[in-house]
Amino acid sequence: MELLNTILSGISNFVWGRKNLFLSIVPILILTGLVLTVRTVFIQIRGFAHGVGITSGKYDDPAHKGQLTHFQALSAALSATIGIGNIAGVAIALYYGGPGAIFWMWVSAFFGMAIKYTECTLAIKYRKIEPNGNIRGGPMYFIELGMKKYFRPLAYLFAACTAIAAFGAGNMVQSNTLAHSIIDAFHVAPENQGLWRWVIGIVISGAVGIVIIGGIKRIGKVASFLVPFMSVVYVCSALVILAIEPDQIIPAFQLIFYHAFHPTAVVGGSAAGATVLTTISWGLRRGLFSNEAGQGSAAMAHSTAKVEEPVREGLVAMLGPFIDTIVICTMTALVIITTGVWDSGLNGAPLTMAAFNTALPTYGRWMVVVGILLFAFSTILSWSYYGEKGIEYIAGASAKLPYKWIFLIFTLLGARLDLVAVWSYADTANGLMAVPNLVSLIVLSGVIVALTRKYMGEKAQGLHRPFDRDGLGPLPPQE
């Protein structure tokens, strides 16, 4: 196992620039976000309020083709992003990169909003709707339909990376962290932990299997309930803790901003110096893991939305990184820092659990355990769909059912494997999955500029109005 950990950690560190930041995916990710932000004239700022309005359902037209409402599509995408990354991922970023890593998570989220807007707008523009209502969408399809034919291998590369990545970020990380949390919460003796891991893996795999057989509609319905419910409970619990110690909030933010450029990490159990590049790397890799901007995964969920205006779904999609990283990850970070446990030597979910339990004894620990359970479950559901779409593109619809069984097996194995190996595999797969997607976003950025300019211009003229359900049509323009 140690050899496997060493190999996977080495590959992960290379992909994410732990040794050399400039020979990694990090500059590609940041430059892509910067280019798209400038080319869309800061769409994440000027389109934010309109995106919230669309998500509320005011623009939903039941006659539009698709499988999910705007809200359900966002919930399905968020169910994949709001998960272990918000609980354990933030703690890991703090452990290896120090408080400054949170700042770089925010950077990834800001530019990630423009990336998510772009990939999900393209997903609607270039999706395929089959006669039976099945929708095929995502980066492999906008690469195939929007780019020259010699880019077709890039589509297959993305699909293959997606199918492989689903076994890491999609299920093994989730079941692994869930197993760790339950064992820690129940103080299971070391000699019994192996059995508990197998039992937890079997239970979570069985529950996932029941839902994923129903496809994206069932996943969307489950996610549209689980994600908002647990997100509200989690954020409210964090706000209660911050209300208990309000004088610690500003110092926590000061710590984050200071250590973004004067890093300190907690590797080895005590605060120690770290390099700026290490802090940036951990902040960005945990930010991408959390909000998935640049991976192209969310584009597959948003491609199923009932909408005909591509830009409209892009505006909904870009709210994902804001909700996930700017709001929920920040809540986790503030709780860990304000309770003073960030440099305790703990790592991952146990660190977050300790922080909540310090401020809210007993309740805090179990709230985090329940949060991990629901977040992990919803994330596994959505990633099963993403991986299924990847394998479907490569091998056709007949490959979907065998893939689901393999996916469930990896969910079981994730509960049993070592933490380092699972996270290193997930980071590597995430980074490799992002490369073909980011290349396609830059190539197709001109399409996005044209679509954005057209839609926002029409909106300024009052042509895009909320849907009037009584009159069964768009409301007339305001005079």
N, C-alpha and C positions, 0 to 999 in steps of 0.2 A: 504493500500500500504506500510506503514512503517513496518508493521509486515513481509510482504513478503520480503522487502529489508533486514531486519535484519536476517531472516532465510537464504536467499540466500547468503548474505555476510558472515555469519558464516560458512556455508558449504564451500564456496570458499576459505576462509582464512584457513580452516583446510586442504583442498586438497593441497593448495599451500604453507603451512607452515608459515602462518603469525604468528601463535602462537608458533608452534614448527616446525622448518625447517626440523628436522631429522625424523619427523613422517609425511612425506608428499611425494609428487611425485618428488620434487626437487632433492634429492639425487639419486633417481632411474634414472631420466633423465640424470643427469650429469655422473653418473657411466656408464650408457649404452653408451653414447657418447664417454667416455674415453676408454672403452673396445674395441669398434668398431674402434676407431681411431688407437689404438695400434695394433689390430689384422689385420687391412688392411694396416699397415705400413704408416699411414698418407696419405691415398688416397686423401684427400681433397687438399693436396699440390702437390703430384707427378702426380695426374691425372687431375689437373685443366686445363692445356692448351689443353690436348686431348679432354676434355669435351667441351671446347669452339669450337674446330674444328668440333666435331660431331654435335653440335647444329647448326652450320652454314649451314648444309645440304650436306657437301662434302661426307658423308658416306651413304646418303639416297639411299636405293635400292627399287624402286617401286614394285619389285616382292615380297618383304617381307610382311608377313601377319600383319595386323593391320589396324587401322582406321585413325590415325594421324601421321604426320611427327614428327621428333624429336623436331623441333621448335614449332609446334602446340601443342604437348604434354606438353612441358615446359611452353608455354604461357597459356594453360588451367590450369596447376597447379599454375602458378604465378598469374593468375587472381583470384584465391582463396586466395592467400597469400598477394599479393600487394593490399592493400585496406585500410580499416579503421585503421588497426593495425599500418600502416606506418604514418598515419596522427594523429588520435586521440590517438592510443595506445602508441606512443612515448611520447606524452604530458602527458598522465595519469601516465606513468612510472616516468617521471620527477616530477610530482606533489606529488606522494606518496613516491617515492624512492629517489628523488633528482637526480642530474646529474650523480652520480655514478651508477645508474640503467642502464645507457647506456652501461657501460663497461660490465655488466653482460648480457646484450642483445647480445653483441659481443661474449661473451663466449658461449652463447646458440647457436649462429650461427655457430661458428667454429666446435663445437662438433656436431651440428645439420647437418652439411654437411656430416659427416660420417654416421649419422643415416639415412639421406635422401638417400644417396647412397645405403645403405644396404637394406632399405625397397623397393626401386624402382627396384633394381636388382632382388630381390626375387619376385617382382610383375610380372616381365617378365618370370622368371624361372618357376613359378607355375601358370600362367594364364590359363584360359580355353577359347578356341576359338570355338564357336558354328558354325554349318553348314551355318547358315544365315549371318555369319560375326560378330555377336554380341560377344563382349569380356567381360568375367567376370574375374576381377583381383583385387588385393588388399590384405591387411592383412588377411581377412577371408579365402581367398583361399590359401595363402602360409601357414597359420596355418593348414588348412584342409589337404592339399596335402603334405606339407613338414614335418609335425610333427606327432607324434603318435596319434592314434585315440582317446585316452582319453583326448587329448587337444581340441577336437572338440567343447566342450562348450565354450572354449576361443574364437573361431571363431564367435559363435553366440553372445557372449558378446560384441565383437568388433563391429559387424554389428549393434547391438541394440544401442550401444553408439554413433555410427556414425549417425544413423537415428535421434537420439535425439539431438546430438550436432549440426546438420545442422540447427536446429531451433534457435540456439543461435548465435554462431560465423558466421554461414552461412547466416542468413537473418535478425534476429532481431537487432543485433548490427549494421548491415549495414544501415537498414532503419531508425533506431533510430538516429544514428549519422547524417545521411543525413537530417532528419527532423530538428534536432537541428541546423545544419549548415545553412539551408535555412531560418529558422525562425530568426536566429541571423543576417544573412546577410541582410534580408529585414526589420529588426527591427520591427517585428510583435508585436503588443500590446498583453499583457498577456491574455486579455479576448478573443482574436481571435486565440490564439495558438492551442487550441484544435481542431478547425475546420481545420486549416492548416495541422495539423498532420494527420487527417483522409484523407484529399485530397492527400497529399504527399504519404501516404501509398497505397491508391487506384491506383494512377498513376504508382508508381514503381512496384506494384504487377502485374498490367496489362501488363506493358512492359516486365517484366520477364516471364510472362505466354506465351507471343507470341514466345519467343526464346526457352524456355526449352521444348516445345512440339517437337522441332526438334531434340532433343537428343544431344549426345556428339559431333557429327560432326559439327552441327550448333554452339554449344557452342565454339568449338575449333576455328572455323573461326572467330566468333565475337571477341573472346579473343585475337587471334593472331594479330588483328588490334588495339583494344582498349588498351591493356596492354602496348605494346611498345610505342604507340603514347603518352599516358598520362604519362608514366614513364619518357620519354625523356623531355616532357614539364615541369614536376615537378622537375626533377633533374637540368635541365638548369636554371629554375627560382631560385632554391636554390643556384646554383653556381654564378649567377649574384649577389645575396645578399652577398655571401661570398667575391666576388670580390670587392664589395663596401666597406667592412670593413675587409680587409685582415689581419690587425694587431690583430683582435680579434679571429682568428682561433686557433692559438697556445694556448692562454689562455683558450679557450673553451675546448680543449683536456686536458689541465692541470687540469681544473676543474673536468672533467669526471674521470680522473685517481685518483685524490686526493680523491674525494668524494666516490669512489668505496670502500674505506677502512676507510673513515672518513665521514660518511653519513650526509647529510642534506636534508630534505624534505620540501615541501611547504604546507602541510596540515594545513588548517585553515586560509590560506591567507598570511602567513608570513613564512620566512625561519625558520625552527626549527630543533632540533636534531632528528636523526633517528638512528635505530640500523642497524648494518651491515647486519643482517639477513633479516630485512625489505627491505633493498636495493637490496639484492640478490634475494629475493622472487619476488619483483616487476619487476626486470630486466628479470628474467627467465620466469615469467608468461607472460609478454608482448612480450618477444622474441619468445616464443612458439606460442603465438597467432598470431604473425606477420608472422613467417616463417613456422609454422606448422610441424617442424621437430620433429619426435617422435609420432605424432598423427596417421600417416599412411594414411592420406587423399590423399596426392599427389600420393601415390602408385596406387590409383585407376585411376587417369588420365594418369599416365605414362604407366600403363599396356596396354593402347590402342595404343601405339606407333608401327609404322611399323619397327620392328627390330627383329632379331633372336639371337643376342648376348646380354644376360641379362646385362652384365657389361657395355656395351655401353650406355644403357639407364640410368643405375645408375650414370654414369659419367655426363650425361646431367642433371639429377635430382638434383645432389648435388650443381649445380650452383644456384639453387633456393634460399637457405638461404643466399648465398653471395650477390646476386642481391637485395634481399628483405631487409635483415637486415644490412649487412655490408655497402651497398651503400645507399639505399633509406632511411632507418631509421636513418642512421648517418646524412644524409643531413637534415632531419627534426630536429634532435636534435641540430645540429650546428646552424641552423637558429634561433631556439628558444633561445639558449644560447647566441649567438653573438649579437642578437638584444636586449638582456637584459630583456626580459619579462618572463623568466622561473620562477621567484619568484614573479610574479605579483598577484598570487592568482587565476588566471584563470586555468581551467582544461579541458582536452579533446580537441575536435576540435576547440572550441573558442580560446584556447591558441595558437594552430598552426596558426589559421587564423590571430590572433593579431600579431604574429611574422612576418609573410609574409607581412601583411599590414603595419607594422611599417617601413619596408625597402622599400617596393614597394606599396605606397598608391594606394588604389582602385584596381589596378591590382592584388596585392597580395591576397586580400580578395577573389576576384572572381575566381582567379586561384585555390585557395584551395577549394572553393565551387564546381567548375567544376571537380576538381580532386576527391573530395569525391563522386560526382555523378557517374563518370565513374568507379572509383575503386570499389565503393559499388555495382554498377550494375554488373560488371564482377565477383565480388566475390560471389554474390548471385547466378549467373548462374552456376558457378562451384560447389558450395556447394549443389545446387539442384541435381546435378548428383551424388555427393558423398552420400547424404542421400538416394537417389533413389537406389543406389547400395546396401546400407545397408539393406533397407527394402526388396529388391529383394532377397537377400541371405536368409532372414528369412522366407518370405511369398510367394516368387515366383514372376514371371513377372506380374501377374494379380494385384499385390498390387501397382505397380508403378504409375498408373494414379491417384488412390485415394490419394496416398502420395503427388503427385505434387500439388493437390488441397489444401491439408492441409498445405503444405509448403508455398503456396501463401497466405493463411490466416494468418500464423505466420509472414510473411513479412509485411502484413498490420498492424498486432497488434504491431509489433516492433516499428513502427513509433509513436505509441500512448503511450507505456509503459514508466516507469521511467528509467532514465539512469543507476542508481545503480543496479536495479533489472536485467536489460538486461545484463550488463557486468558481474555481479556475476554468473548468470546462464551460460553464455558463458564460463567463466573461469572454472567453475565446470565441465561442459560437456567436455571441451577440456582435462582437466586432467584425467577424468575417461576414456575417449576414448584412451588416450595414454598408460594406464597401460597394457592392453592385448597385444597391439602392441609391446611395449618395451620388454615384457617377451618373445615374439616369436622371436624378433631380436637376443636376447642373445642365445636362444636355437638353432637358425639356423645360428649362426655366423660362425660355421665351414664350412657350405656350401658356405658362402660368401668368406671365406679365400681361398677355393679351386678354386672357379670361378675367383676370382681376380688374384690369382697366375697364373692360366692358361692363362687368357687373356693378362695380362701385359707381361708375358713371350713370348707369340706369337707376341705381338706388338713389343717387343724388337728385334725379329727375322725378322721384316718387313712383317709379314703375314697379318696384318690388314691395308689395304690401302684404300684411298678414292675411291668412286665409279666412274667409267669412263662411263659417259652417252653416249659418242659416240660409245664406244666399248661395251656398255651394260654389264659391269662387273667390278670387282675391278681392279684398276691399278696394273701393275706388281710390284713386290718388287724392291726397289732400289738396284743397284749393288754397 
